[in-house]
Amino acid sequence: MQAVEESDFVPSPVAEAEQAAPAAVEPSRRTWRRVLRMVLLAVFSQYVIISLAVGLPIAAVLHYEVAPQLIATFRTITTALNHSPY
């Protein structure tokens, strides 16, 4: 029994620290990735919301106000060109 106890490998505290170091680094990296992912998601969400809030009214104004004016202008030009002697 005593021979078995003596043959058991007991790692030194330095070896334990070297083995434990990568395990301690992994959760830290995962935490930073998780935080970075949340921050990027928040920034991207704000960007999308602002883009929609600004873009949709601009598109509506272009569709209902500017487009009819442009069409009327082109019709006037077309009519004038059709009636010209040249």
Buried (B, 14 or more C-beta within 10 A) or exposed (E): EEEEEEEEEEEEEEEEEEEEEEEEEEEEEEEEEEEEEEEEEEEEEEEEEEEEEEEEEEEEEEEEEEEEEEEEEEEEEEEEEEEEEE
